[in-house]
Amino acid sequence: MAWIDQLMILPIILPMLAGTLMVLVPDQRQFKAGLGIASMVALVVLAVLLLLRADSVPGAEAAAVQVYRLGDWPAAFGIVLVLDRLSALMLLLSALLGLAALTFSLARWHNAGAHFHPLFQFQLMGLNGAFLTGDLFNLFVFFEVMLAASYGLLLHGSGTARVRAGLHYIAINLGASLLFLVGVSMVYGLAGTLNMADLAGRIPAMDPADRGLFEAGMAILGIAFLIKAGMWPLGFWLVPAYAAASTPAAAILSILSKVGVYAVLRLWLLLFGEGAGASAGFGGTWLMAGGLLTILYGCIAVLATQSMPRLAGACVLVSSGTLLAAIGAGQVAVTGGALFYMASSILGIAAFFLLIELVERNREEVGADVLAVTREAFGTGEEEEPEEDAVGVAIPATIAILGLSFSVCALLLAGLPPLSGFLAKFAMLAPLFTGGQPAIPAGSWLLLAALLLSGLATVVAMTRTGIDAFWTSSGPAPRVGLVEIAPVVGLLVLAIAMTVQAGPVLRYMQATADGLHAPAAYVRGVVESSP
């Protein structure tokens, strides 16, 4: 096994070791902060190397899948980690979000609780393990690691609102974990394996008498994933939980809904693709319908909310619904556009969560000064000398940076040109109407209408919020540290870079979609791997 293949396990081992060491030195917060940043920088470097490895020979099946066998057991009997373009993409996105959120927390949030840093590392461990694992049982294990850490992060900073939302979050996700375990048990009882690639090879030859029960088990498993993805009507917990979380916790938790989407995308195309025999396309209509309804529900939440944190949570719902509906369309080109959209929305929503605290800090510092309003309305009893007419308005640099960052977030989340959100939506919609089919399906028109509606709703909500936050406020610029604004700008710069380099990025996404819709190379690479 080449040395670079050994890197596959490091995204799991590195945060696990860092988190364990942090637990052993409970009173050294500066040490924990330094170790955490070093761990996150190393994870970003590892993710870039693994992404380059997964994409090293475009179009070559041999390079499409890399397999790491723990204990050198055959894949059908042991634990395997599998690296392809999709898992490499998700590793990079989670590492970038982790680095941005952890850097932001160094201003003050990491001091709000004794166990923030180890929980943060264990969160990354669970995320990376879920993206790399090649079997359903270890997917469940890493889901539980990820969720256990998220329970602590959601409660970080204490407060009644966080405790209330945290208890709801814990209860809902424990129920989802129970469904996950029930579904996995049914699948194993009928198929005799939990390895995803091995399972894909056994489904076409499954006994017709067992197929209905197997599909029921997969449906239960799918419900667990869709709860985590926030699909309507299962996602009612998401907005209150994310809105109540501390700023860095909300930023890293925002990718958790995409873990559910990742699991649906991976398993649906692997197990119920064209080669699945009688089970081909199972549940696709439900994915499309559920995604469209989630977009509608998210639009209502976007328009109804008067709170920026809840607005960001509603945007998470809209993005999850968009991805689920695009996956349900079942077209390779649409899936490529959906992956582009997923990367853009993850960066934009995380940046928005981080930006919210800085913008609301300005509003808090300005406040509602009743005395000033009274003086303005009734005067002070003294004659004031007329002032000379000012030419223009001086805008402090901090306000300008915050306002510009808010505008970029608005463009990304609404999917307006010229940024990557618009390009992603166009990449999703174009294949639905230019495929040469004699009649355009009704689902295509519904997805078009849903995306237009979500964009309009986001524009209205973000415009209203921006006017309230920037135009109706007056007073001194907020105090913003470099470690707070740098992560926001960094994430937005990455989103802009995706726009500038849209061609290469979309090529990678399309190659990823091609591999997902034709999983023969994935199955062959995993099943045929030998000690």
C-alpha positions in Angstrom: 0.0 0.0 0.0 1.5 3.3 -1.1 2.3 5.9 1.6 -0.4 8.3 0.3 -3.0 5.5 0.8 -2.1 5.5 4.5 -3.4 9.1 4.6 -7.0 7.9 4.3 -7.3 7.0 8.0 -5.7 10.2 9.2 -8.8 12.4 9.0 -10.3 10.1 11.6 -7.2 9.4 13.7 -5.9 13.0 13.9 -9.0 14.6 15.5 -9.5 11.6 17.7 -6.0 11.9 19.1 -6.2 15.7 19.4 -9.5 15.4 21.3 -8.2 12.7 23.6 -5.1 14.8 24.5 -7.3 17.8 25.2 -9.4 15.8 27.7 -6.2 14.8 29.5 -5.2 18.4 30.0 -8.4 20.1 31.2 -7.0 23.4 32.4 -4.8 24.4 29.5 -7.1 26.4 27.2 -4.3 28.1 25.3 -2.7 24.7 24.6 -6.0 23.3 23.5 -6.6 26.3 21.2 -3.2 25.9 19.6 -3.6 22.1 19.2 -7.0 22.6 17.8 -5.8 25.0 15.1 -2.9 22.8 14.2 -5.3 19.8 13.9 -7.6 21.7 11.7 -4.8 23.0 9.4 -3.5 19.5 9.1 -7.0 18.3 8.2 -7.4 20.9 5.5 -4.0 19.8 4.0 -5.0 16.1 4.2 -8.3 16.8 2.6 -6.6 18.6 -0.3 -4.2 15.8 -0.8 -6.9 13.2 -0.7 -9.1 15.2 -3.1 -6.1 15.4 -5.6 -5.6 11.7 -5.1 -9.3 10.9 -5.8 -9.1 13.0 -8.9 -5.6 12.1 -10.0 -6.6 10.3 -13.2 -9.9 11.8 -14.5 -12.0 9.1 -16.1 -9.8 6.2 -15.0 -11.7 3.7 -13.0 -8.5 2.5 -11.2 -8.1 5.9 -9.6 -11.8 6.5 -8.9 -11.9 4.5 -5.7 -9.2 4.0 -3.0 -9.8 1.3 -0.3 -8.2 1.1 3.1 -8.8 -2.2 4.9 -8.4 -2.0 8.7 -6.6 -5.1 9.9 -6.1 -6.1 6.2 -9.3 -8.1 6.3 -11.2 -8.7 3.1 -13.8 -6.0 2.5 -16.7 -8.3 2.8 -15.7 -9.3 6.4 -13.7 -6.4 7.8 -14.0 -2.6 8.2 -13.1 -0.6 5.1 -12.6 3.1 4.4 -13.4 4.1 0.8 -12.2 7.3 -0.8 -13.8 8.6 -4.0 -14.5 12.0 -5.4 -17.6 12.5 -3.3 -16.1 11.5 0.0 -13.0 13.6 -0.7 -15.2 16.6 -1.5 -17.1 16.3 1.8 -13.8 15.9 3.7 -12.6 19.1 2.3 -15.8 21.0 3.0 -16.0 19.8 6.6 -12.3 20.7 7.2 -12.7 24.2 5.8 -15.8 24.8 7.9 -14.0 23.4 11.0 -11.0 25.7 10.5 -13.2 28.7 10.0 -15.5 28.0 13.0 -12.6 27.2 15.3 -10.7 30.3 14.3 -13.8 32.4 15.0 -14.3 30.8 18.4 -10.8 32.0 19.6 -12.2 35.5 20.0 -14.3 34.5 23.0 -16.6 31.5 22.5 -13.9 28.8 23.3 -13.8 30.2 26.8 -17.5 29.7 27.4 -17.1 26.0 28.3 -14.5 23.7 29.5 -14.9 21.0 26.9 -15.5 23.0 23.7 -12.2 22.0 22.0 -12.4 18.2 22.6 -16.1 18.2 21.5 -15.1 20.1 18.4 -12.4 17.6 17.5 -14.7 14.6 18.1 -17.3 16.3 15.9 -14.8 16.4 13.1 -13.9 12.8 13.8 -17.5 11.7 13.4 -18.0 13.7 10.2 -14.9 12.4 8.5 -15.7 8.8 9.5 -19.2 9.1 8.1 -17.8 10.3 4.8 -15.1 7.6 4.5 -16.8 4.5 5.9 -17.8 1.8 3.4 -20.3 -0.1 5.5 -23.7 0.7 7.2 -22.7 -0.4 10.7 -19.7 1.9 10.9 -21.8 4.7 9.3 -24.1 4.3 12.3 -21.1 4.3 14.7 -19.7 7.5 13.2 -23.2 9.1 13.1 -23.4 8.5 16.9 -19.9 10.0 17.5 -20.9 13.0 15.5 -24.2 13.4 17.2 -22.8 12.9 20.7 -20.4 15.7 20.1 -23.1 17.9 18.6 -25.2 17.5 21.7 -22.4 19.1 23.7 -21.7 21.8 21.1 -25.3 22.8 20.9 -25.5 23.3 24.7 -22.1 25.2 24.7 -22.5 28.6 26.3 -25.5 27.5 28.4 -28.7 29.6 28.6 -32.4 28.6 28.8 -33.0 28.8 25.0 -30.0 26.5 24.3 -31.0 24.0 26.9 -34.6 23.9 25.6 -33.5 23.6 21.9 -30.8 21.1 22.9 -33.2 18.8 24.6 -35.5 18.8 21.6 -32.5 18.2 19.3 -31.3 15.3 21.5 -34.8 13.7 21.7 -35.3 13.9 17.9 -31.9 12.5 17.0 -32.1 9.7 19.5 -35.3 8.7 17.8 -33.6 8.9 14.4 -30.7 6.8 15.7 -33.2 4.1 16.9 -34.8 4.1 13.4 -31.2 3.8 11.9 -30.5 0.8 14.1 -33.8 -0.9 13.2 -33.3 -0.3 9.5 -29.7 -1.6 9.6 -30.8 -4.8 11.5 -33.5 -5.5 8.9 -31.1 -5.0 6.0 -28.5 -7.3 7.6 -31.1 -10.0 8.4 -32.2 -10.1 4.8 -29.0 -9.4 2.8 -26.4 -10.9 5.1 -24.0 -8.0 4.7 -23.7 -4.4 5.7 -20.8 -3.5 3.3 -22.4 -1.0 0.9 -20.6 -2.3 -2.2 -21.3 -6.0 -1.4 -24.9 -5.0 -0.7 -25.2 -3.4 -4.1 -24.0 -6.6 -5.7 -26.6 -8.8 -3.9 -29.8 -6.7 -4.4 -30.4 -7.7 -8.1 -30.4 -11.4 -7.2 -32.4 -11.0 -4.0 -35.4 -13.4 -3.5 -38.6 -11.6 -4.6 -40.2 -12.8 -1.3 -37.6 -10.8 0.6 -37.5 -7.8 -1.5 -40.5 -6.0 0.0 -39.2 -6.4 3.5 -35.7 -5.3 2.4 -37.1 -2.2 0.8 -39.1 -1.5 4.0 -35.9 -1.7 6.0 -34.2 0.7 3.6 -37.2 3.0 3.9 -36.8 3.1 7.7 -33.1 3.8 7.2 -34.0 6.5 4.8 -36.3 8.2 7.3 -33.4 8.3 9.7 -31.3 10.0 7.1 -34.1 12.4 6.1 -34.6 13.5 9.7 -31.0 14.5 9.9 -31.3 16.2 6.5 -34.3 18.2 7.7 -36.8 17.1 5.1 -40.4 18.3 5.7 -42.3 17.2 7.8 -39.3 15.7 9.7 -37.2 18.9 10.0 -39.2 21.0 12.4 -36.4 20.7 15.0 -33.7 22.2 12.8 -34.4 26.0 12.8 -34.8 26.4 16.6 -31.8 24.2 17.3 -29.4 26.0 14.9 -30.7 29.4 15.9 -30.1 28.7 19.6 -26.5 27.4 19.2 -23.5 29.5 19.8 -22.0 31.0 16.6 -19.1 28.7 16.0 -21.2 25.7 16.9 -24.0 26.7 14.5 -21.4 27.1 11.7 -20.0 23.6 12.1 -23.5 22.1 12.8 -24.8 23.5 9.5 -23.0 20.8 7.6 -24.7 18.0 9.7 -27.9 18.3 7.6 -25.7 17.6 4.5 -24.4 14.4 6.1 -28.0 13.1 5.8 -28.1 14.3 2.2 -24.8 12.6 1.6 -26.0 9.3 3.0 -29.2 9.5 0.8 -27.2 10.3 -2.3 -24.6 7.6 -1.7 -27.0 4.8 -0.8 -29.8 5.6 -3.2 -27.6 5.7 -6.3 -25.5 2.8 -5.1 -28.3 0.4 -4.1 -31.3 1.6 -6.2 -29.6 2.6 -9.5 -30.3 1.2 -12.9 -28.6 -2.1 -12.0 -30.8 -2.9 -9.0 -33.2 -5.0 -10.9 -36.8 -4.8 -9.6 -35.7 -2.3 -6.9 -34.3 0.3 -9.4 -35.5 3.8 -8.6 -37.1 2.8 -5.3 -38.2 6.0 -3.4 -37.1 8.4 -6.1 -40.6 10.0 -6.4 -40.7 10.5 -2.6 -37.3 12.2 -2.7 -38.5 14.6 -5.3 -41.8 15.3 -3.6 -40.2 15.7 -0.2 -37.6 18.0 -1.5 -40.1 20.3 -3.2 -42.2 20.4 0.0 -39.1 21.2 2.1 -38.3 24.1 -0.3 -41.8 25.4 0.2 -41.6 25.0 4.0 -38.2 26.7 4.0 -39.5 29.6 1.9 -42.4 30.1 4.4 -39.9 30.1 7.3 -37.5 32.5 5.5 -40.3 35.0 4.9 -41.9 34.6 8.4 -38.8 34.9 10.6 -37.7 38.2 12.1 -34.5 36.8 13.5 -31.2 36.4 11.6 -30.2 33.1 13.3 -33.6 31.6 12.4 -33.2 33.0 8.9 -29.9 31.2 8.5 -31.6 28.0 9.8 -34.4 28.4 7.3 -31.8 28.7 4.5 -30.4 25.4 5.6 -33.9 23.9 5.0 -34.1 25.4 1.6 -30.7 24.1 0.6 -31.5 20.6 1.9 -34.8 20.6 0.0 -33.1 21.7 -3.2 -30.5 18.9 -2.9 -33.1 16.2 -2.2 -35.3 17.3 -5.1 -32.4 17.4 -7.5 -31.3 13.9 -6.3 -34.8 12.6 -6.9 -34.7 13.9 -10.5 -32.3 10.9 -11.1 -30.3 12.6 -13.9 -26.5 12.6 -14.0 -26.2 16.2 -15.1 -28.6 17.4 -12.5 -26.7 15.6 -9.8 -23.5 17.3 -10.9 -25.2 20.7 -10.6 -26.6 19.7 -7.2 -23.1 18.9 -5.9 -21.9 22.3 -7.1 -24.9 23.9 -5.3 -24.1 21.9 -2.2 -20.5 23.2 -2.0 -21.6 26.7 -2.6 -24.5 26.7 -0.1 -22.3 25.0 2.6 -19.8 27.8 2.4 -22.4 30.6 2.1 -24.5 29.4 5.1 -21.5 28.8 7.3 -20.2 32.3 6.5 -23.7 33.8 7.2 -23.9 32.1 10.6 -20.5 33.6 11.6 -21.5 37.0 10.2 -24.7 37.2 12.2 -23.0 37.7 15.5 -20.9 40.5 14.1 -23.9 42.3 12.5 -26.1 41.9 15.6 -23.2 43.2 17.7 -23.5 46.4 15.8 -27.3 46.6 16.5 -26.7 45.8 20.2 -24.1 48.5 20.6 -26.3 51.0 18.9 -29.4 49.8 20.8 -32.6 51.8 21.2 -31.4 54.9 22.8 -34.7 56.4 24.2 -33.0 59.5 25.5 -31.6 60.2 22.0 -35.0 59.8 20.5 -36.5 62.1 23.1 -34.0 64.8 22.5 -34.5 64.5 18.8 -38.3 64.8 19.1 -38.5 67.5 21.8 -35.2 69.2 21.7 -32.9 70.1 24.6 -34.1 73.6 25.3 -31.1 75.1 23.7 -30.7 76.7 20.3 -28.5 74.7 18.1 -26.4 76.4 15.4 -27.2 75.3 11.9 -24.8 72.8 10.5 -23.3 73.0 7.1 -24.6 70.5 4.6 -22.4 67.5 4.5 -21.3 66.0 1.2 -21.7 62.2 1.2 -21.8 59.9 4.2 -18.7 58.5 5.9 -18.9 54.7 6.2 -16.6 53.1 8.7 -14.4 50.3 7.2 -15.8 47.7 9.6 -19.4 48.5 8.5 -18.3 48.4 4.9 -16.8 45.0 5.3 -19.8 43.6 7.2 -22.2 45.1 4.6 -20.2 43.7 1.7 -20.0 40.3 3.3 -23.7 40.3 4.0 -24.4 41.2 0.3 -22.2 38.3 -0.9 -24.1 35.9 1.5 -27.4 37.2 0.1 -26.3 36.6 -3.5 -25.0 33.1 -2.7 -28.1 32.0 -0.7 -30.6 33.5 -3.1 -28.8 32.1 -6.2 -28.4 35.4 -8.0 -25.8 36.2 -10.6 -22.9 36.4 -10.9 -21.9 34.2 -8.0 -21.7 30.4 -7.7 -25.2 30.0 -6.3 -26.7 31.1 -9.6 -24.3 29.0 -11.6 -25.2 26.0 -9.5 -28.9 26.5 -10.0 -28.5 26.9 -13.7 -26.4 23.8 -13.9 -29.2 21.9 -12.1 -32.0 23.3 -14.3 -30.4 23.3 -17.7 -30.3 19.5 -18.2 -34.0 19.2 -17.2 -35.1 21.4 -20.2 -32.4 20.7 -22.8 -32.2 16.9 -22.7 -34.1 16.4 -26.0 -37.0 14.6 -24.4 -40.3 14.8 -26.3 -42.2 16.1 -23.2 -40.7 17.8 -20.2 -41.9 16.0 -17.0 -44.0 17.9 -14.5 -41.4 17.4 -11.9 -39.0 19.6 -13.9 -41.4 22.5 -14.0 -42.1 22.1 -10.3 -38.4 22.2 -9.4 -38.0 25.3 -11.6 -40.9 27.0 -9.8 -39.5 25.9 -6.4 -36.1 27.3 -7.1 -37.5 30.6 -8.4 -39.7 30.9 -5.4 -36.9 30.1 -3.0 -34.7 32.7 -4.6 -37.4 35.3 -4.5 -38.2 34.6 -0.8 -34.5 34.7 0.1 -34.0 38.0 -1.7 -37.0 39.5 0.1 -35.9 38.3 3.5 -32.2 39.2 3.1 -33.1 42.7 1.8 -35.5 43.3 4.7 -32.9 42.1 7.2 -30.1 44.1 5.6 -32.1 47.3 5.6 -32.9 46.7 9.3 -29.3 45.9 10.2 -27.4 48.5 8.2 -29.6 51.3 6.9 -31.8 52.0 9.9 -28.9 51.8 12.4 -26.6 54.6 13.3 -23.8 54.9 15.7 -20.2 53.8 16.2 -18.8 50.8 14.3 -18.9 47.5 16.2 -15.7 46.1 17.7 -14.7 43.2 15.4 -11.5 41.2 15.9 -9.4 39.9 13.0 -10.0 36.3 14.1 -13.7 37.0 13.8 -13.9 38.6 10.4 -11.1 36.6 8.7 -13.1 33.3 8.7 -16.1 35.0 7.2 -14.1 36.6 4.5 -12.2 33.4 3.9 -15.3 31.3 3.3 -16.8 34.0 1.0 -13.5 34.2 -1.0 -13.7 30.4 -1.5 -17.2 30.8 -2.8 -16.1 33.6 -5.2 -13.2 31.4 -6.3 -15.7 28.7 -7.2 -17.4 31.2 -9.4 -14.1 32.3 -11.1 -13.0 28.7 -11.6 -16.5 27.3 -12.3 -15.3 25.3 -15.3 -12.8 23.0 -13.4 -15.1 22.8 -10.3 -18.1 21.8 -12.4 -15.9 19.3 -14.2 -15.0 17.7 -10.9 -18.6 17.7 -9.8 -19.8 16.1 -13.1 -17.1 13.4 -12.8 -18.3 12.8 -9.2 -21.9 12.5 -10.5 -20.8 10.1 -13.3 -19.2 7.8 -10.7 -22.3 7.9 -8.5 -24.7 7.1 -11.3 -22.5 4.3 -12.6 -21.3 2.6 -9.4 -19.7 -0.5 -11.0 -16.2 0.9 -10.5 -17.0 1.6 -6.8 -18.4 -1.9 -6.3 -15.6 -3.6 -8.1 -12.9 -1.5 -6.4 -14.3 -2.4 -2.9 -15.4 -6.0 -3.3 -12.4 -7.1 -5.3 -9.8 -5.5 -3.0 -7.8 -8.3 -1.4 -5.2 -8.4 1.3 
